[in-house]
Amino acid sequence: MKKVILAVAILIGAVWSEGVAAAPTAAQLCQASKNKAAGVYAACRQKAEATLAVTGNTTKYDDAIEKCVAKYQAVWQAAEQKAIKAGSSCTTTNDEADVKGATDGYTDNVAQHLAGGTLAQCPSNLTECSGACVNLQRDDANCGTCGTACPAGQVCSSGTCTLSCQAGLNNCSGVCTNLQTDNADCGTCGTVCPVGQVCSAGACTLSCQAGLTNCSGVCSNLQTDNAHCGTCGTVCPAGKGCVFGTCQ
């Protein structure tokens, strides 16, 4: 009898395990969140269009669209950050603007049709390439014209393939640079720090040799400088000198 009960228990456990789906991955959860965000954004835009149709108030329409965009961007970015914190990444990245553009195009297309216009095969801001509606301004596989694919390491921006730099770096004449520390591009591309200065926090500052400190544009030895004793601006009183960073 015990063997029969054990066999039944094992069988029930096997059936239960088959019926329970595996927990979704961080990438899948991100994908789901992005799908919801795109759907909510589209609905938000159509609601704004509906209000405009009966009120004609373009100011309120613009305000409503702005709120739709802000909410969409917040949810989209939160989904990507959540995946990163989980040690993963979304199935797709750097596509927030692309999906927004596609959604804008389709909702505009619907609104124009319902206002008496023609329902276009592709929205006005998209172009048909091999049966798909694409944005030639941002599509990496169709950049500027259908079939023009950007090479690896580049992205489509304003219809032109440009260098894609990782976060924290900027494209300066085809080179990824750190505007916070690059002496040739300090703060902005093309801003060169003069001789004797280095780029620190995006600003050109005096470069002092080891053992000296920049005090208001002057390299000072905080161990012996009577005007900067121990710290910049600490002046030793008359009759005392700076010795090992202390007025004595």
Buried (B, 14 or more C-beta within 10 A) or exposed (E): EEEEEEEEEEEEEEEEEEEEEEEEEBBBBBBEBBEEBBEBBBEBBBEBBEBBEEEEEEEEBEEBBEEBBEBBBEBBEEBBEBBBEEEBEBEBEEBBBBBBBBBBBBBBBBBBEEEEEEEBEBBEBBBEBEEEBBBBBBBBBBBBEBEBEBEEEBBBBEBEBBBBBEEEBBBBEEBBBBBBEBBBBBBEBEBEBEEEBBBBEBEBBBBBEEEBBBBEEBBBBBBEBBBBBBEBEBEBEEEEEBEEBEBE
